[in-house]
């Protein structure tokens, strides 16, 4: 089970406009943060790669059109890529 951790100094009013002091964290916590960030980045990278591979034909058509015309408008983009799908969370 994951717990939310606050990693920010909660002092909202630094004295006389001084900047907030950075809260020191243990080396173990820093390692946990680094590992979690690497996991998130790796997951996002794999998801992006999968999407690009799935849509490769559309990307190639877009590239060819841009090589021929150098500039295309929104309607031409929609003609190549099709209508934008709304994420499930927004439906």
C-alpha positions as CSV (number, residue, x, y, z in Angstrom):
1,X,0.0,0.0,0.0
2,X,1.4,3.4,-1.0
3,X,1.1,6.4,1.3
4,X,1.2,10.0,0.2
5,X,4.3,11.8,1.6
6,X,4.7,15.5,1.9
7,X,8.1,16.5,0.6
8,X,7.6,20.3,0.9
9,X,8.4,22.5,3.8
10,X,5.0,23.8,5.0
11,X,6.2,27.2,6.3
12,X,4.1,29.5,4.1
13,X,5.5,32.8,5.6
14,X,9.3,33.1,5.4
15,X,10.7,35.8,7.6
16,X,11.2,39.1,5.8
17,X,10.8,37.7,2.3
18,X,13.6,35.1,2.7
19,X,13.2,32.0,0.6
20,X,12.0,28.8,2.0
21,X,14.7,26.5,3.3
22,X,14.8,23.2,1.5
23,X,13.7,20.4,3.6
24,X,16.4,17.7,3.9
25,X,15.4,14.2,3.2
26,X,17.2,11.0,4.0
27,X,19.3,9.2,1.4
28,X,16.8,6.3,1.5
29,X,13.8,8.6,0.8
30,X,15.8,10.2,-2.1
31,X,16.5,6.7,-3.5
32,X,12.8,5.8,-3.2
33,X,11.8,9.0,-5.0
34,X,14.4,8.4,-7.7
35,X,13.2,4.8,-8.2
36,X,9.5,5.9,-8.4
37,X,10.4,8.7,-10.9
38,X,12.3,6.3,-13.1
39,X,9.4,3.8,-13.1
40,X,7.0,6.6,-14.1
41,X,9.3,7.9,-16.9
42,X,9.9,4.3,-18.2
43,X,6.1,3.7,-18.3
44,X,5.4,6.9,-20.1
45,X,8.2,6.2,-22.6
46,X,6.8,2.7,-23.3
47,X,3.3,4.1,-23.7
48,X,4.5,6.8,-26.1
49,X,6.5,4.2,-28.1
50,X,3.4,2.0,-28.4
51,X,1.2,4.8,-29.6
52,X,3.7,5.9,-32.2
53,X,4.2,2.4,-33.5
54,X,0.4,1.9,-33.7
55,X,-0.1,5.2,-35.6
56,X,3.1,4.8,-37.7
57,X,1.2,4.9,-41.1
58,X,-0.5,8.1,-40.2
59,X,2.8,9.7,-39.0
60,X,4.5,8.6,-42.3
61,X,1.6,10.2,-44.3
62,X,1.9,13.4,-42.3
63,X,5.7,13.4,-42.9
64,X,5.2,12.9,-46.7
65,X,2.6,15.7,-46.8
66,X,4.9,18.1,-44.9
67,X,7.8,17.2,-47.2
68,X,5.7,18.1,-50.3
69,X,3.9,21.1,-48.9
70,X,6.1,22.3,-46.0
71,X,2.9,23.7,-44.4
72,X,-0.5,22.2,-43.8
73,X,-3.6,23.4,-42.1
74,X,-5.9,21.9,-39.4
75,X,-8.3,20.3,-41.9
76,X,-5.4,18.6,-43.7
77,X,-4.1,17.3,-40.4
78,X,-7.5,16.0,-39.4
79,X,-7.8,14.4,-42.9
80,X,-4.6,12.4,-42.2
81,X,-5.0,11.7,-38.5
82,X,-8.7,11.6,-38.2
83,X,-10.8,13.2,-35.5
84,X,-9.2,13.4,-32.1
85,X,-10.5,10.9,-29.6
86,X,-11.4,12.1,-26.1
87,X,-9.8,10.3,-23.2
88,X,-12.1,8.0,-21.3
89,X,-11.8,10.2,-18.2
90,X,-13.4,13.2,-20.1
91,X,-16.3,11.3,-21.7
